């Protein structure tokens, strides 16, 4: 019984770790896009 539980928790930990990495990548991408948009906006605002 204990073996099954530990196996499940290990698999859960692996999945949550992988999900965490995906989330970090995603938030990094979002941040990059946001930064680019901000730069574009500031370029448009600057001329005058």
C-alpha positions as CSV (number, residue, x, y, z in Angstrom):
1,X,0.0,0.0,0.0
2,X,2.8,2.5,0.9
3,X,4.7,1.7,-2.3
4,X,1.7,2.7,-4.4
5,X,1.4,6.0,-2.5
6,X,5.1,6.9,-2.8
7,X,5.0,6.0,-6.5
8,X,2.0,8.3,-7.0
9,X,3.6,11.1,-5.1
10,X,6.8,10.8,-7.1
11,X,4.9,11.0,-10.3
12,X,2.9,14.0,-9.0
13,X,6.1,15.7,-8.1
14,X,7.6,15.1,-11.5
15,X,4.5,16.4,-13.2
16,X,4.3,19.5,-11.0
17,X,8.0,20.2,-11.7
18,X,7.4,19.9,-15.4
19,X,4.4,22.2,-15.1
20,X,6.4,24.7,-13.2
21,X,9.0,24.8,-15.9
22,X,6.3,25.3,-18.5
23,X,4.8,28.1,-16.5
24,X,8.2,29.8,-16.1
25,X,8.8,29.5,-19.9
26,X,5.3,30.9,-20.6
27,X,5.6,33.8,-18.2
28,X,9.1,34.6,-19.8
29,X,7.5,34.6,-23.2
30,X,4.7,36.9,-22.0
31,X,7.2,39.2,-20.4
32,X,9.2,39.3,-23.6
33,X,6.1,40.2,-25.7
34,X,5.1,42.8,-23.1
35,X,8.5,44.3,-23.3
36,X,8.5,44.5,-27.1
37,X,5.0,46.0,-27.0
38,X,6.2,48.6,-24.5
39,X,9.2,49.5,-26.7
40,X,7.0,49.8,-29.8
41,X,4.6,52.0,-27.9
42,X,7.3,54.2,-26.6
43,X,8.8,54.6,-30.1
44,X,5.3,55.7,-31.3
45,X,5.0,58.2,-28.5
46,X,8.5,59.6,-28.8
47,X,8.5,61.5,-32.2
48,X,6.9,64.6,-30.8
